[in-house]
Amino acid sequence: MREKANTYFGGNMSALVRCASLKYSEEAEPSEQNNKLTDVMEAALKQIRKIGANHNQAVKCINEKMKMSPFAFLPSDLRPFNEFAESMKTVENMLSYLYNMIKE
């Protein structure tokens, strides 16, 4: 491999490996690791979007209540934010899993 890297890529092993993973059409050949990585990334992004949408709805509800009366705010209005924290922990675990996959 070193000999081919020296001959064709000026000694750059990384370039040789990248080139070896391409098909003739120069599209990256999907591997099982890449598919798993893509699936976890899509799941994490979907979860982040869901948290963002739910967070915005809770904030809008609180804002509407506060417009009607500043005394309308109740401690129970903060309950959804606790659920968002649990969802964020799930996302954090997904992202750390992704980081470990990429790091290997």
N, C-alpha and C positions, 0 to 999 in steps of 0.2 A: 504494500500500500504506500509506503514511504517513497518507493521508487516512482510509482505512478503520480503521486502528489508532486514530487520534485520535477518530473518530466512535463506534466500538463498544467500544474497550478503553481509553479514556482515554490514548491515546498509547503503550500497551504493545505494542511490535512482537512481543515473545516470545509474548504471549498470542494475538496474531493468527495467528502461524505455527503454534502448537500447535492452535488451533481449526481452521485450514485443513487440518491433517493428519488430522482426525477425519471419519469417515463420518457419515451421518445418525443412525445408531444410537449415535453417540458412542464407538465403539470405535476404537482407534488402527488406522490402515490400515497393514498390514505393508509394508515396503519391502524391496528386495533388501539394502540396507545393514543393516537391522534383523535380517533372517534370518541374514546372515553373522555379525553380532555375537552373536546368540543361539547359533549353532552353535559358535563359538569359545569362548564362555563355558561351554557344556555340556561341550565337550571338556576344557577346563581343569579344571572341577569334577570330572569323571570321573577325570582323571589324579591330582588331589589326593586323592580318596577312595581310589584304588588305592594310592598311595604310603602313605597313612595305614594302610591295612589291612596292607600288606606290612611296614611299620615295626613295627606292633604284634606281628605274628607273630614277627619277628626278636627283638624285645625279650623276648617270652614264652619263646622258646627259650633265650635267654641266661639268663633268670631261673631256668628249670628246671635248667639245667646248674649254675648257681651254688648251687642248693639241694642238689644231690647232692654237690658238692665245690667249694670256692672255687678249687681248682687246675685245674678242668675248663675254664676259660675259655681259648680259643685266639685268636691273632691272626686266624685265618681267620673267626672269628665276626663280625668287623667288616666283612667283605667286602660283605654286603648293604647296609650304610650308604653305601658308595661308589656302588652302583647307585642308591640313593635320591637321592644328590646329582646324578647325571646326569639322573634323572627330574625333579628340582626345577628343573634348568636349562631343561628343556623347558617346564615350567609357567611359569617366569619369562619365557621368550620369548613364550609365549601371552599372558600378562598384559600384557607391554609392547606387543604387537600390539593387544590390546584397548584399552589406554590411548591409543595413537596413533589408533585408529579413533574413539574417543569425542572425543578432543581436536580432531579436524578439523571 
